[in-house]
C-alpha cells in the first residue's frame, strides 16, 4: 500500500530521518530545535492521516476503519495545535 514503507526513500512523511534533516536536528538547540521538531511531527502526523484515509477508502475491517477514523480525528487536532505553536515564532 502506498505510504506504508517506514524505511528510507518515499515512506511516510516524517517517519524517515533524512541525513540532511537528522544532522540539522542534532545541531539545533532551543527554539530552532523546537521548530524543527514541530515541522517533522506535522509531516509524520500528515502521513498517518493519509494512511488512515487509505484504510477508510480501501479497507473492510470495521474495527480497522474505526481506528483509522479515530487516528484522523486525533492527528488532525494535533496538527492544528502544532501549526498554532509554529505560528508563534
PDB file of N, CA, C and O in Angstrom, chain B, residues numbered from 101:
ATOM      1  N   UNK B 101       0.853  -1.169   0.000  1.00  0.00           N
ATOM      2  CA  UNK B 101       0.000   0.000   0.000  1.00  0.00           C
ATOM      3  C   UNK B 101       0.898   1.230   0.000  1.00  0.00           C
ATOM      4  O   UNK B 101       1.845   1.301   0.783  1.00  0.00           O
ATOM      5  N   UNK B 102       0.615   2.198  -0.865  1.00  0.00           N
ATOM      6  CA  UNK B 102       1.441   3.403  -0.907  1.00  0.00           C
ATOM      7  C   UNK B 102       1.470   4.104   0.448  1.00  0.00           C
ATOM      8  O   UNK B 102       0.461   4.190   1.147  1.00  0.00           O
ATOM      9  N   UNK B 103       2.649   4.599   0.795  1.00  0.00           N
ATOM     10  CA  UNK B 103       2.783   5.345   2.051  1.00  0.00           C
ATOM     11  C   UNK B 103       2.994   4.482   3.272  1.00  0.00           C
ATOM     12  O   UNK B 103       3.084   5.002   4.384  1.00  0.00           O
ATOM     13  N   UNK B 104       3.075   3.174   3.094  1.00  0.00           N
ATOM     14  CA  UNK B 104       3.223   2.292   4.243  1.00  0.00           C
ATOM     15  C   UNK B 104       4.677   1.924   4.527  1.00  0.00           C
ATOM     16  O   UNK B 104       4.967   1.334   5.568  1.00  0.00           O
ATOM     17  N   UNK B 105       5.597   2.261   3.619  1.00  0.00           N
ATOM     18  CA  UNK B 105       7.007   1.949   3.811  1.00  0.00           C
ATOM     19  C   UNK B 105       7.592   2.864   4.867  1.00  0.00           C
ATOM     20  O   UNK B 105       7.691   4.072   4.653  1.00  0.00           O
ATOM     21  N   UNK B 106       7.982   2.308   6.004  1.00  0.00           N
ATOM     22  CA  UNK B 106       8.517   3.122   7.095  1.00  0.00           C
ATOM     23  C   UNK B 106      10.018   3.312   6.996  1.00  0.00           C
ATOM     24  O   UNK B 106      10.611   3.973   7.849  1.00  0.00           O
ATOM     25  N   UNK B 107      10.644   2.748   5.976  1.00  0.00           N
ATOM     26  CA  UNK B 107      12.080   2.905   5.805  1.00  0.00           C
ATOM     27  C   UNK B 107      12.391   4.169   5.046  1.00  0.00           C
ATOM     28  O   UNK B 107      11.518   5.014   4.847  1.00  0.00           O
ATOM     29  N   UNK B 108      13.633   4.304   4.620  1.00  0.00           N
ATOM     30  CA  UNK B 108      14.027   5.490   3.882  1.00  0.00           C
ATOM     31  C   UNK B 108      13.579   5.378   2.442  1.00  0.00           C
ATOM     32  O   UNK B 108      13.427   4.277   1.912  1.00  0.00           O
ATOM     33  N   UNK B 109      13.370   6.512   1.816  1.00  0.00           N
ATOM     34  CA  UNK B 109      13.035   6.527   0.402  1.00  0.00           C
ATOM     35  C   UNK B 109      11.561   6.417   0.127  1.00  0.00           C
ATOM     36  O   UNK B 109      11.074   5.320  -0.144  1.00  0.00           O
ATOM     37  N   UNK B 110      10.842   7.491   0.185  1.00  0.00           N
ATOM     38  CA  UNK B 110       9.453   7.509  -0.235  1.00  0.00           C
ATOM     39  C   UNK B 110       8.477   6.967   0.778  1.00  0.00           C
ATOM     40  O   UNK B 110       7.326   6.700   0.433  1.00  0.00           O
ATOM     41  N   UNK B 111       8.889   6.798   1.999  1.00  0.00           N
ATOM     42  CA  UNK B 111       7.995   6.289   3.014  1.00  0.00           C
ATOM     43  C   UNK B 111       7.058   7.371   3.523  1.00  0.00           C
ATOM     44  O   UNK B 111       6.889   8.418   2.899  1.00  0.00           O
ATOM     45  N   UNK B 112       6.462   7.097   4.654  1.00  0.00           N
ATOM     46  CA  UNK B 112       5.523   8.022   5.245  1.00  0.00           C
ATOM     47  C   UNK B 112       6.259   9.292   5.651  1.00  0.00           C
ATOM     48  O   UNK B 112       7.309   9.217   6.289  1.00  0.00           O
ATOM     49  N   UNK B 113       5.726  10.456   5.293  1.00  0.00           N
ATOM     50  CA  UNK B 113       6.394  11.710   5.650  1.00  0.00           C
ATOM     51  C   UNK B 113       6.637  11.813   7.153  1.00  0.00           C
ATOM     52  O   UNK B 113       5.765  11.493   7.962  1.00  0.00           O
ATOM     53  N   UNK B 114       7.830  12.262   7.507  1.00  0.00           N
ATOM     54  CA  UNK B 114       8.150  12.462   8.908  1.00  0.00           C
ATOM     55  C   UNK B 114       8.681  11.232   9.610  1.00  0.00           C
ATOM     56  O   UNK B 114       9.251  11.337  10.696  1.00  0.00           O
ATOM     57  N   UNK B 115       8.502  10.056   9.004  1.00  0.00           N
ATOM     58  CA  UNK B 115       8.985   8.830   9.633  1.00  0.00           C
ATOM     59  C   UNK B 115      10.477   8.671   9.423  1.00  0.00           C
ATOM     60  O   UNK B 115      11.237   8.527  10.381  1.00  0.00           O
ATOM     61  N   UNK B 116      10.892   8.698   8.170  1.00  0.00           N
ATOM     62  CA  UNK B 116      12.312   8.503   7.904  1.00  0.00           C
ATOM     63  C   UNK B 116      13.070   9.766   8.295  1.00  0.00           C
ATOM     64  O   UNK B 116      12.562  10.880   8.169  1.00  0.00           O
ATOM     65  N   UNK B 117      14.255   9.574   8.756  1.00  0.00           N
ATOM     66  CA  UNK B 117      15.076  10.708   9.158  1.00  0.00           C
ATOM     67  C   UNK B 117      16.137  10.895   8.086  1.00  0.00           C
ATOM     68  O   UNK B 117      17.184  10.250   8.118  1.00  0.00           O
ATOM     69  N   UNK B 118      15.865  11.768   7.153  1.00  0.00           N
ATOM     70  CA  UNK B 118      16.818  12.022   6.082  1.00  0.00           C
ATOM     71  C   UNK B 118      18.086  12.608   6.678  1.00  0.00           C
ATOM     72  O   UNK B 118      18.022  13.402   7.617  1.00  0.00           O
ATOM     73  N   UNK B 119      19.249  12.220   6.137  1.00  0.00           N
ATOM     74  CA  UNK B 119      20.514  12.712   6.702  1.00  0.00           C
ATOM     75  C   UNK B 119      20.564  14.229   6.826  1.00  0.00           C
ATOM     76  O   UNK B 119      21.066  14.746   7.824  1.00  0.00           O
ATOM     77  N   UNK B 120      20.059  14.944   5.840  1.00  0.00           N
ATOM     78  CA  UNK B 120      20.116  16.410   5.922  1.00  0.00           C
ATOM     79  C   UNK B 120      19.297  16.935   7.091  1.00  0.00           C
ATOM     80  O   UNK B 120      19.701  17.902   7.736  1.00  0.00           O
ATOM     81  N   UNK B 121      18.166  16.325   7.374  1.00  0.00           N
ATOM     82  CA  UNK B 121      17.326  16.769   8.486  1.00  0.00           C
ATOM     83  C   UNK B 121      17.857  16.277   9.815  1.00  0.00           C
ATOM     84  O   UNK B 121      17.890  17.038  10.782  1.00  0.00           O
ATOM     85  N   UNK B 122      18.266  15.040   9.886  1.00  0.00           N
ATOM     86  CA  UNK B 122      18.759  14.492  11.156  1.00  0.00           C
ATOM     87  C   UNK B 122      20.033  15.195  11.593  1.00  0.00           C
ATOM     88  O   UNK B 122      20.198  15.512  12.771  1.00  0.00           O
ATOM     89  N   UNK B 123      20.925  15.436  10.658  1.00  0.00           N
ATOM     90  CA  UNK B 123      22.148  16.150  11.008  1.00  0.00           C
ATOM     91  C   UNK B 123      21.823  17.548  11.490  1.00  0.00           C
ATOM     92  O   UNK B 123      22.435  18.034  12.442  1.00  0.00           O
ATOM     93  N   UNK B 124      20.862  18.205  10.841  1.00  0.00           N
ATOM     94  CA  UNK B 124      20.467  19.547  11.265  1.00  0.00           C
ATOM     95  C   UNK B 124      19.849  19.521  12.646  1.00  0.00           C
ATOM     96  O   UNK B 124      20.123  20.396  13.468  1.00  0.00           O
ATOM     97  N   UNK B 125      19.007  18.513  12.912  1.00  0.00           N
ATOM     98  CA  UNK B 125      18.331  18.475  14.205  1.00  0.00           C
ATOM     99  C   UNK B 125      19.309  18.195  15.336  1.00  0.00           C
ATOM    100  O   UNK B 125      19.103  18.671  16.452  1.00  0.00           O
ATOM    101  N   UNK B 126      20.382  17.425  15.072  1.00  0.00           N
ATOM    102  CA  UNK B 126      21.336  17.149  16.130  1.00  0.00           C
ATOM    103  C   UNK B 126      22.174  18.380  16.458  1.00  0.00           C
ATOM    104  O   UNK B 126      22.764  18.460  17.535  1.00  0.00           O
ATOM    105  N   UNK B 127      22.229  19.342  15.532  1.00  0.00           N
ATOM    106  CA  UNK B 127      22.977  20.571  15.760  1.00  0.00           C
ATOM    107  C   UNK B 127      22.084  21.703  16.245  1.00  0.00           C
ATOM    108  O   UNK B 127      22.584  22.727  16.711  1.00  0.00           O
ATOM    109  N   UNK B 128      20.791  21.538  16.144  1.00  0.00           N
ATOM    110  CA  UNK B 128      19.854  22.583  16.545  1.00  0.00           C
ATOM    111  C   UNK B 128      19.621  22.522  18.050  1.00  0.00           C
ATOM    112  O   UNK B 128      19.657  21.454  18.661  1.00  0.00           O
ATOM    113  N   UNK B 129      19.385  23.680  18.622  1.00  0.00           N
ATOM    114  CA  UNK B 129      19.106  23.778  20.050  1.00  0.00           C
ATOM    115  C   UNK B 129      18.046  24.840  20.266  1.00  0.00           C
ATOM    116  O   UNK B 129      17.817  25.693  19.409  1.00  0.00           O
ATOM    117  N   UNK B 130      17.407  24.777  21.414  1.00  0.00           N
ATOM    118  CA  UNK B 130      16.453  25.810  21.787  1.00  0.00           C
ATOM    119  C   UNK B 130      15.294  25.922  20.819  1.00  0.00           C
ATOM    120  O   UNK B 130      14.721  24.918  20.397  1.00  0.00           O
ATOM    121  N   UNK B 131      14.951  27.159  20.468  1.00  0.00           N
ATOM    122  CA  UNK B 131      13.798  27.425  19.603  1.00  0.00           C
ATOM    123  C   UNK B 131      13.960  26.791  18.225  1.00  0.00           C
ATOM    124  O   UNK B 131      12.983  26.320  17.643  1.00  0.00           O
ATOM    125  N   UNK B 132      15.192  26.773  17.696  1.00  0.00           N
ATOM    126  CA  UNK B 132      15.418  26.160  16.386  1.00  0.00           C
ATOM    127  C   UNK B 132      15.101  24.663  16.428  1.00  0.00           C
ATOM    128  O   UNK B 132      14.525  24.121  15.485  1.00  0.00           O
ATOM    129  N   UNK B 133      15.475  24.003  17.516  1.00  0.00           N
ATOM    130  CA  UNK B 133      15.155  22.582  17.666  1.00  0.00           C
ATOM    131  C   UNK B 133      13.650  22.390  17.792  1.00  0.00           C
ATOM    132  O   UNK B 133      13.084  21.484  17.180  1.00  0.00           O
ATOM    133  N   UNK B 134      12.995  23.246  18.590  1.00  0.00           N
ATOM    134  CA  UNK B 134      11.550  23.149  18.761  1.00  0.00           C
ATOM    135  C   UNK B 134      10.828  23.266  17.425  1.00  0.00           C
ATOM    136  O   UNK B 134       9.919  22.488  17.135  1.00  0.00           O
ATOM    137  N   UNK B 135      11.231  24.236  16.614  1.00  0.00           N
ATOM    138  CA  UNK B 135      10.599  24.433  15.298  1.00  0.00           C
ATOM    139  C   UNK B 135      10.792  23.203  14.421  1.00  0.00           C
ATOM    140  O   UNK B 135       9.850  22.733  13.782  1.00  0.00           O
ATOM    141  N   UNK B 136      12.023  22.682  14.392  1.00  0.00           N
ATOM    142  CA  UNK B 136      12.306  21.517  13.562  1.00  0.00           C
ATOM    143  C   UNK B 136      11.493  20.317  14.044  1.00  0.00           C
ATOM    144  O   UNK B 136      10.947  19.568  13.233  1.00  0.00           O
ATOM    145  N   UNK B 137      11.414  20.136  15.346  1.00  0.00           N
ATOM    146  CA  UNK B 137      10.625  19.046  15.917  1.00  0.00           C
ATOM    147  C   UNK B 137       9.166  19.157  15.473  1.00  0.00           C
ATOM    148  O   UNK B 137       8.576  18.180  15.012  1.00  0.00           O
ATOM    149  N   UNK B 138       8.599  20.337  15.612  1.00  0.00           N
ATOM    150  CA  UNK B 138       7.192  20.530  15.232  1.00  0.00           C
ATOM    151  C   UNK B 138       6.980  20.294  13.744  1.00  0.00           C
ATOM    152  O   UNK B 138       5.994  19.670  13.352  1.00  0.00           O
ATOM    153  N   UNK B 139       7.880  20.779  12.921  1.00  0.00           N
ATOM    154  CA  UNK B 139       7.755  20.585  11.475  1.00  0.00           C
ATOM    155  C   UNK B 139       7.821  19.094  11.119  1.00  0.00           C
ATOM    156  O   UNK B 139       7.041  18.612  10.297  1.00  0.00           O
ATOM    157  N   UNK B 140       8.743  18.380  11.734  1.00  0.00           N
ATOM    158  CA  UNK B 140       8.869  16.950  11.453  1.00  0.00           C
ATOM    159  C   UNK B 140       7.647  16.178  11.974  1.00  0.00           C
ATOM    160  O   UNK B 140       7.177  15.248  11.319  1.00  0.00           O
ATOM    161  N   UNK B 141       7.144  16.556  13.125  1.00  0.00           N
ATOM    162  CA  UNK B 141       5.973  15.872  13.674  1.00  0.00           C
ATOM    163  C   UNK B 141       4.721  16.159  12.846  1.00  0.00           C
ATOM    164  O   UNK B 141       3.874  15.279  12.685  1.00  0.00           O
ATOM    165  N   UNK B 142       4.596  17.365  12.325  1.00  0.00           N
ATOM    166  CA  UNK B 142       3.461  17.675  11.456  1.00  0.00           C
ATOM    167  C   UNK B 142       3.501  16.760  10.235  1.00  0.00           C
ATOM    168  O   UNK B 142       2.479  16.193   9.850  1.00  0.00           O
ATOM    169  N   UNK B 143       4.677  16.615   9.625  1.00  0.00           N
ATOM    170  CA  UNK B 143       4.812  15.709   8.487  1.00  0.00           C
ATOM    171  C   UNK B 143       4.475  14.272   8.848  1.00  0.00           C
ATOM    172  O   UNK B 143       3.816  13.571   8.080  1.00  0.00           O
ATOM    173  N   UNK B 144       4.922  13.838  10.003  1.00  0.00           N
ATOM    174  CA  UNK B 144       4.640  12.490  10.485  1.00  0.00           C
ATOM    175  C   UNK B 144       3.131  12.288  10.665  1.00  0.00           C
ATOM    176  O   UNK B 144       2.577  11.276  10.235  1.00  0.00           O
ATOM    177  N   UNK B 145       2.486  13.244  11.294  1.00  0.00           N
ATOM    178  CA  UNK B 145       1.042  13.156  11.517  1.00  0.00           C
ATOM    179  C   UNK B 145       0.277  13.205  10.197  1.00  0.00           C
ATOM    180  O   UNK B 145      -0.709  12.488  10.029  1.00  0.00           O
ATOM    181  N   UNK B 146       0.716  14.036   9.267  1.00  0.00           N
ATOM    182  CA  UNK B 146       0.061  14.093   7.962  1.00  0.00           C
ATOM    183  C   UNK B 146       0.156  12.745   7.259  1.00  0.00           C
ATOM    184  O   UNK B 146      -0.780  12.325   6.579  1.00  0.00           O
ATOM    185  N   UNK B 147       1.283  12.074   7.423  1.00  0.00           N
ATOM    186  CA  UNK B 147       1.426  10.735   6.859  1.00  0.00           C
ATOM    187  C   UNK B 147       0.442   9.754   7.478  1.00  0.00           C
ATOM    188  O   UNK B 147      -0.130   8.920   6.777  1.00  0.00           O
ATOM    189  N   UNK B 148       0.242   9.851   8.788  1.00  0.00           N
ATOM    190  CA  UNK B 148      -0.716   8.973   9.467  1.00  0.00           C
ATOM    191  C   UNK B 148      -2.137   9.244   8.983  1.00  0.00           C
ATOM    192  O   UNK B 148      -2.925   8.315   8.807  1.00  0.00           O
ATOM    193  N   UNK B 149      -2.458  10.505   8.770  1.00  0.00           N
ATOM    194  CA  UNK B 149      -3.783  10.865   8.250  1.00  0.00           C
ATOM    195  C   UNK B 149      -3.976  10.278   6.847  1.00  0.00           C
ATOM    196  O   UNK B 149      -5.029   9.719   6.539  1.00  0.00           O
ATOM    197  N   UNK B 150      -2.954  10.412   6.006  1.00  0.00           N
ATOM    198  CA  UNK B 150      -3.026   9.868   4.649  1.00  0.00           C
ATOM    199  C   UNK B 150      -3.230   8.351   4.685  1.00  0.00           C
ATOM    200  O   UNK B 150      -4.078   7.818   3.969  1.00  0.00           O
ATOM    201  N   UNK B 151      -2.457   7.665   5.514  1.00  0.00           N
ATOM    202  CA  UNK B 151      -2.602   6.210   5.630  1.00  0.00           C
ATOM    203  C   UNK B 151      -3.993   5.837   6.130  1.00  0.00           C
ATOM    204  O   UNK B 151      -4.585   4.871   5.648  1.00  0.00           O
ATOM    205  N   UNK B 152      -4.513   6.587   7.085  1.00  0.00           N
ATOM    206  CA  UNK B 152      -5.829   6.300   7.643  1.00  0.00           C
ATOM    207  C   UNK B 152      -6.936   6.536   6.615  1.00  0.00           C
ATOM    208  O   UNK B 152      -7.917   5.793   6.568  1.00  0.00           O
ATOM    209  N   UNK B 153      -6.775   7.561   5.802  1.00  0.00           N
ATOM    210  CA  UNK B 153      -7.762   7.805   4.740  1.00  0.00           C
ATOM    211  C   UNK B 153      -7.750   6.664   3.730  1.00  0.00           C
ATOM    212  O   UNK B 153      -8.794   6.300   3.189  1.00  0.00           O
ATOM    213  N   UNK B 154      -6.567   6.100   3.475  1.00  0.00           N
ATOM    214  CA  UNK B 154      -6.480   4.954   2.581  1.00  0.00           C
ATOM    215  C   UNK B 154      -7.207   3.761   3.181  1.00  0.00           C
ATOM    216  O   UNK B 154      -7.896   3.033   2.466  1.00  0.00           O
ATOM    217  N   UNK B 155      -7.061   3.554   4.472  1.00  0.00           N
ATOM    218  CA  UNK B 155      -7.782   2.469   5.142  1.00  0.00           C
ATOM    219  C   UNK B 155      -9.287   2.667   5.016  1.00  0.00           C
ATOM    220  O   UNK B 155     -10.015   1.718   4.724  1.00  0.00           O
ATOM    221  N   UNK B 156      -9.756   3.892   5.232  1.00  0.00           N
ATOM    222  CA  UNK B 156     -11.196   4.148   5.113  1.00  0.00           C
ATOM    223  C   UNK B 156     -11.695   3.865   3.698  1.00  0.00           C
ATOM    224  O   UNK B 156     -12.788   3.332   3.514  1.00  0.00           O
ATOM    225  N   UNK B 157     -10.895   4.222   2.711  1.00  0.00           N
ATOM    226  CA  UNK B 157     -11.308   4.048   1.316  1.00  0.00           C
ATOM    227  C   UNK B 157     -11.211   2.596   0.851  1.00  0.00           C
ATOM    228  O   UNK B 157     -12.065   2.123   0.101  1.00  0.00           O
ATOM    229  N   UNK B 158     -10.175   1.894   1.292  1.00  0.00           N
ATOM    230  CA  UNK B 158      -9.892   0.571   0.721  1.00  0.00           C
ATOM    231  C   UNK B 158     -10.052  -0.596   1.688  1.00  0.00           C
ATOM    232  O   UNK B 158     -10.107  -1.749   1.258  1.00  0.00           O
ATOM    233  N   UNK B 159     -10.128  -0.320   2.968  1.00  0.00           N
ATOM    234  CA  UNK B 159     -10.213  -1.402   3.949  1.00  0.00           C
ATOM    235  C   UNK B 159     -11.624  -1.933   4.081  1.00  0.00           C
ATOM    236  O   UNK B 159     -12.581  -1.354   3.567  1.00  0.00           O
ATOM    237  N   UNK B 160     -11.730  -3.066   4.795  1.00  0.00           N
ATOM    238  CA  UNK B 160     -13.060  -3.632   5.001  1.00  0.00           C
ATOM    239  C   UNK B 160     -13.323  -4.008   6.456  1.00  0.00           C
ATOM    240  O   UNK B 160     -14.474  -4.215   6.842  1.00  0.00           O
ATOM    241  N   UNK B 161     -12.277  -4.098   7.261  1.00  0.00           N
ATOM    242  CA  UNK B 161     -12.466  -4.469   8.665  1.00  0.00           C
ATOM    243  C   UNK B 161     -13.054  -3.293   9.428  1.00  0.00           C
ATOM    244  O   UNK B 161     -12.448  -2.222   9.481  1.00  0.00           O
ATOM    245  N   UNK B 162     -14.234  -3.480  10.024  1.00  0.00           N
ATOM    246  CA  UNK B 162     -14.885  -2.367  10.724  1.00  0.00           C
ATOM    247  C   UNK B 162     -14.047  -1.788  11.865  1.00  0.00           C
ATOM    248  O   UNK B 162     -14.042  -0.576  12.082  1.00  0.00           O
ATOM    249  N   UNK B 163     -13.345  -2.651  12.590  1.00  0.00           N
ATOM    250  CA  UNK B 163     -12.515  -2.167  13.698  1.00  0.00           C
ATOM    251  C   UNK B 163     -11.344  -1.331  13.180  1.00  0.00           C
ATOM    252  O   UNK B 163     -11.002  -0.304  13.766  1.00  0.00           O
ATOM    253  N   UNK B 164     -10.737  -1.771  12.088  1.00  0.00           N
ATOM    254  CA  UNK B 164      -9.631  -1.017  11.496  1.00  0.00           C
ATOM    255  C   UNK B 164     -10.123   0.323  10.959  1.00  0.00           C
ATOM    256  O   UNK B 164      -9.432   1.336  11.068  1.00  0.00           O
ATOM    257  N   UNK B 165     -11.312   0.318  10.384  1.00  0.00           N
ATOM    258  CA  UNK B 165     -11.869   1.571   9.858  1.00  0.00           C
ATOM    259  C   UNK B 165     -12.203   2.544  10.996  1.00  0.00           C
ATOM    260  O   UNK B 165     -11.990   3.749  10.866  1.00  0.00           O
ATOM    261  N   UNK B 166     -12.718   2.024  12.098  1.00  0.00           N
ATOM    262  CA  UNK B 166     -12.993   2.871  13.263  1.00  0.00           C
ATOM    263  C   UNK B 166     -11.694   3.444  13.811  1.00  0.00           C
ATOM    264  O   UNK B 166     -11.619   4.629  14.136  1.00  0.00           O
ATOM    265  N   UNK B 167     -10.674   2.600  13.912  1.00  0.00           N
ATOM    266  CA  UNK B 167      -9.373   3.071  14.372  1.00  0.00           C
ATOM    267  C   UNK B 167      -8.840   4.146  13.432  1.00  0.00           C
ATOM    268  O   UNK B 167      -8.334   5.172  13.888  1.00  0.00           O
ATOM    269  N   UNK B 168      -8.948   3.921  12.137  1.00  0.00           N
ATOM    270  CA  UNK B 168      -8.477   4.895  11.153  1.00  0.00           C
ATOM    271  C   UNK B 168      -9.171   6.243  11.339  1.00  0.00           C
ATOM    272  O   UNK B 168      -8.521   7.287  11.285  1.00  0.00           O
ATOM    273  N   UNK B 169     -10.478   6.226  11.557  1.00  0.00           N
ATOM    274  CA  UNK B 169     -11.204   7.484  11.757  1.00  0.00           C
ATOM    275  C   UNK B 169     -10.759   8.167  13.045  1.00  0.00           C
ATOM    276  O   UNK B 169     -10.625   9.390  13.084  1.00  0.00           O
ATOM    277  N   UNK B 170     -10.531   7.390  14.091  1.00  0.00           N
ATOM    278  CA  UNK B 170     -10.054   7.966  15.354  1.00  0.00           C
ATOM    279  C   UNK B 170      -8.665   8.576  15.192  1.00  0.00           C
ATOM    280  O   UNK B 170      -8.370   9.621  15.772  1.00  0.00           O
ATOM    281  N   UNK B 171      -7.818   7.924  14.407  1.00  0.00           N
ATOM    282  CA  UNK B 171      -6.480   8.457  14.141  1.00  0.00           C
ATOM    283  C   UNK B 171      -6.586   9.774  13.394  1.00  0.00           C
ATOM    284  O   UNK B 171      -5.899  10.738  13.733  1.00  0.00           O
ATOM    285  N   UNK B 172      -7.437   9.824  12.385  1.00  0.00           N
ATOM    286  CA  UNK B 172      -7.621  11.062  11.618  1.00  0.00           C
ATOM    287  C   UNK B 172      -8.044  12.192  12.540  1.00  0.00           C
ATOM    288  O   UNK B 172      -7.474  13.282  12.489  1.00  0.00           O
ATOM    289  N   UNK B 173      -9.034  11.942  13.379  1.00  0.00           N
ATOM    290  CA  UNK B 173      -9.541  12.973  14.288  1.00  0.00           C
ATOM    291  C   UNK B 173      -8.449  13.469  15.234  1.00  0.00           C
ATOM    292  O   UNK B 173      -8.260  14.676  15.390  1.00  0.00           O
ATOM    293  N   UNK B 174      -7.733  12.543  15.862  1.00  0.00           N
ATOM    294  CA  UNK B 174      -6.703  12.917  16.837  1.00  0.00           C
ATOM    295  C   UNK B 174      -5.515  13.605  16.168  1.00  0.00           C
ATOM    296  O   UNK B 174      -5.026  14.622  16.660  1.00  0.00           O
ATOM    297  N   UNK B 175      -5.053  13.052  15.051  1.00  0.00           N
ATOM    298  CA  UNK B 175      -3.874  13.605  14.396  1.00  0.00           C
ATOM    299  C   UNK B 175      -4.156  14.980  13.795  1.00  0.00           C
ATOM    300  O   UNK B 175      -3.298  15.862  13.832  1.00  0.00           O
ATOM    301  N   UNK B 176      -5.349  15.164  13.243  1.00  0.00           N
ATOM    302  CA  UNK B 176      -5.704  16.479  12.691  1.00  0.00           C
ATOM    303  C   UNK B 176      -5.716  17.525  13.810  1.00  0.00           C
ATOM    304  O   UNK B 176      -5.246  18.647  13.628  1.00  0.00           O
ATOM    305  N   UNK B 177      -6.261  17.140  14.967  1.00  0.00           N
ATOM    306  CA  UNK B 177      -6.295  18.059  16.113  1.00  0.00           C
ATOM    307  C   UNK B 177      -4.867  18.427  16.537  1.00  0.00           C
ATOM    308  O   UNK B 177      -4.581  19.589  16.824  1.00  0.00           O
ATOM    309  N   UNK B 178      -3.989  17.449  16.574  1.00  0.00           N
ATOM    310  CA  UNK B 178      -2.602  17.706  16.975  1.00  0.00           C
ATOM    311  C   UNK B 178      -1.854  18.513  15.911  1.00  0.00           C
ATOM    312  O   UNK B 178      -1.018  19.352  16.248  1.00  0.00           O
ATOM    313  N   UNK B 179      -2.144  18.268  14.639  1.00  0.00           N
ATOM    314  CA  UNK B 179      -1.538  19.065  13.565  1.00  0.00           C
ATOM    315  C   UNK B 179      -1.912  20.527  13.745  1.00  0.00           C
ATOM    316  O   UNK B 179      -1.058  21.408  13.640  1.00  0.00           O
ATOM    317  N   UNK B 180      -3.178  20.787  14.014  1.00  0.00           N
ATOM    318  CA  UNK B 180      -3.637  22.164  14.220  1.00  0.00           C
ATOM    319  C   UNK B 180      -2.928  22.792  15.416  1.00  0.00           C
ATOM    320  O   UNK B 180      -2.516  23.950  15.359  1.00  0.00           O
ATOM    321  N   UNK B 181      -2.788  22.034  16.491  1.00  0.00           N
ATOM    322  CA  UNK B 181      -2.107  22.529  17.695  1.00  0.00           C
ATOM    323  C   UNK B 181      -0.642  22.867  17.387  1.00  0.00           C
ATOM    324  O   UNK B 181      -0.137  23.905  17.815  1.00  0.00           O
ATOM    325  N   UNK B 182       0.030  21.987  16.647  1.00  0.00           N
ATOM    326  CA  UNK B 182       1.441  22.227  16.327  1.00  0.00           C
ATOM    327  C   UNK B 182       1.601  23.397  15.357  1.00  0.00           C
ATOM    328  O   UNK B 182       2.554  24.168  15.468  1.00  0.00           O
ATOM    329  N   UNK B 183       0.681  23.531  14.416  1.00  0.00           N
ATOM    330  CA  UNK B 183       0.734  24.671  13.497  1.00  0.00           C
ATOM    331  C   UNK B 183       0.536  25.983  14.253  1.00  0.00           C
ATOM    332  O   UNK B 183       1.160  26.992  13.926  1.00  0.00           O
ATOM    333  N   UNK B 184      -0.322  25.966  15.249  1.00  0.00           N
ATOM    334  CA  UNK B 184      -0.528  27.156  16.085  1.00  0.00           C
ATOM    335  C   UNK B 184       0.756  27.500  16.834  1.00  0.00           C
ATOM    336  O   UNK B 184       1.130  28.669  16.930  1.00  0.00           O
ATOM    337  N   UNK B 185       1.423  26.492  17.358  1.00  0.00           N
ATOM    338  CA  UNK B 185       2.690  26.723  18.067  1.00  0.00           C
ATOM    339  C   UNK B 185       3.734  27.304  17.114  1.00  0.00           C
ATOM    340  O   UNK B 185       4.451  28.237  17.475  1.00  0.00           O
ATOM    341  N   UNK B 186       3.823  26.756  15.898  1.00  0.00           N
ATOM    342  CA  UNK B 186       4.786  27.260  14.925  1.00  0.00           C
ATOM    343  C   UNK B 186       4.501  28.705  14.549  1.00  0.00           C
ATOM    344  O   UNK B 186       5.433  29.476  14.323  1.00  0.00           O
ATOM    345  N   UNK B 187       3.245  29.080  14.478  1.00  0.00           N
ATOM    346  CA  UNK B 187       2.852  30.421  14.088  1.00  0.00           C
ATOM    347  C   UNK B 187       3.297  31.470  15.120  1.00  0.00           C
ATOM    348  O   UNK B 187       3.344  32.663  14.818  1.00  0.00           O
ATOM    349  N   UNK B 188       3.619  31.022  16.321  1.00  0.00           N
ATOM    350  CA  UNK B 188       4.051  31.943  17.366  1.00  0.00           C
ATOM    351  C   UNK B 188       5.479  32.437  17.138  1.00  0.00           C
ATOM    352  O   UNK B 188       5.893  33.430  17.737  1.00  0.00           O
ATOM    353  N   UNK B 189       6.236  31.750  16.274  1.00  0.00           N
ATOM    354  CA  UNK B 189       7.618  32.157  16.012  1.00  0.00           C
ATOM    355  C   UNK B 189       7.693  33.061  14.821  1.00  0.00           C
ATOM    356  O   UNK B 189       8.780  33.505  14.450  1.00  0.00           O
TER     357      UNK B 189
END
